[in-house]
């Protein structure tokens, strides 16, 4: 067996509406679909610009609040200008938790926290650089 494509990544969240607000307002993602699963979870599928993979957010209140372990998982998004991104985040009152940091390849990145403590890495890459 061999997989052929990454379709989506699922993340459980405590407050679906608050998390959707963060991803759409702060990061510019688009909600493609919201629905209720057969077991009662609330689901939202978010599209990332210029990507085929989706992010699936799910909320299942009977499971209790989400507690994300520090430095366990993060999502990384490419941005055109890290300086512009930092200015936009500051204008929205979003705290930068780490960085900016420059890598040996010339990429620069920062980290912010999404609701529930999921880390978000925002990366500016120079032309031609594929990996941080």
N, C-alpha and C positions, 0 to 999 in steps of 0.2 A: 504494500500500500504506500501511496505517496500523496500528500495533500497537494492541491493545485493553487490555492489562493487563500490569503487571510481575509476573512469577511468582516469580523467585528471583534472588539474587545469589550467585555462586560465588567461593569463596576457597580457594586451595590452602594447606595447612598442613603443617608438618613432623610433628607428632605428633597424630593425630586424637583419641585418647583424652584427652590432656591438654587439647586445645582444647575438646572437648565438655564436659569437667569444668568449665572456666572459664565457658563460656556458660550451662551449666545451673545451676551452684552460685552464681556471682557475679551473673549477670544474670537468672536465672530463666527462661531459654528452655527449650523442650521438644523433645526428639528425637522426630520423627515417624517416621523411617525410617532404617535403615542398610542398605547393600548394597554389592556390588562391581560396578563397571562392566564392560562387555565387554572393555575394555583392561586391566583389573586395578586400577584406582583404587578406593580405599576411600572411600565416600561416606556422608555423614550430612546429613539435611535437618532443620533446626531451625525451630520455629515461634516467632514473636515474639508475645507477648500483644497482643491488640487489633489485629492486622495480618493481612492475607491473604498478603503476600509472605513467602517463606521465605529462609533463609540456607542455602546448600549448602556444606558443608565437604568438601574432598577431599584425600586424601593419596595420593601416588604416590611411594614411596620411591626408585625408580630415577632420579627427576628430581633427587634431592639435597635438601638442606635449603632451606627457604624463606627468602629474604632480602627483607624488606619495606623499601623505600626510605622514609626518614623523611618524614613529611608528604605522602605520595603519595595515600593513601586512608584514609578512616575510616568507621565506622558510627556513626550517631547514634540514640540511644534517648531517649524521653521518660520522665521519672520524676515521681512525684507530689511528692516533697519532696527537694530537693537536700541539705538538712541531714541528713535521715534516711539518704539514700544515702551521704553522706560518712562518717557514723558506722558504717554497715554495712561499707563498704569498709575502713575503718581496722581494724575488729574482725576482718576476714578477712586483714589484712596486705597489702591491695592499695594500691599507691602511686598517689597522684594526681599526674599528670605536668604538669598545667596547670590553673590556676584555683583557686578559683571566680572566674568572670568574669560580670559583669552587662552585658546589652546595653541599648541605648536603648529597646527595646520592653518591658523589664522581665523578660525571660528571664534565667536564670542557668545556667551550664554549667561542667562540668569535663571533663578528659580522663584516661583511664587507658589502659594498654597491655594488649592481649590477647596470648596466646602468639604468637610469631614477630614481634612488634612492630606488629601491626595496632592502630591507634588507635581507641578507643571514646570517643565524646562522649556524656555524660549531661546532659540538658537538663530543667530545670524551667521550664515556661511559665505565665504568668498566664492566667487564663480569657480566652478570646476571641483569644489570639495564635496565629496560624497558622504564621508563619515566624520564625526567630531573627533 
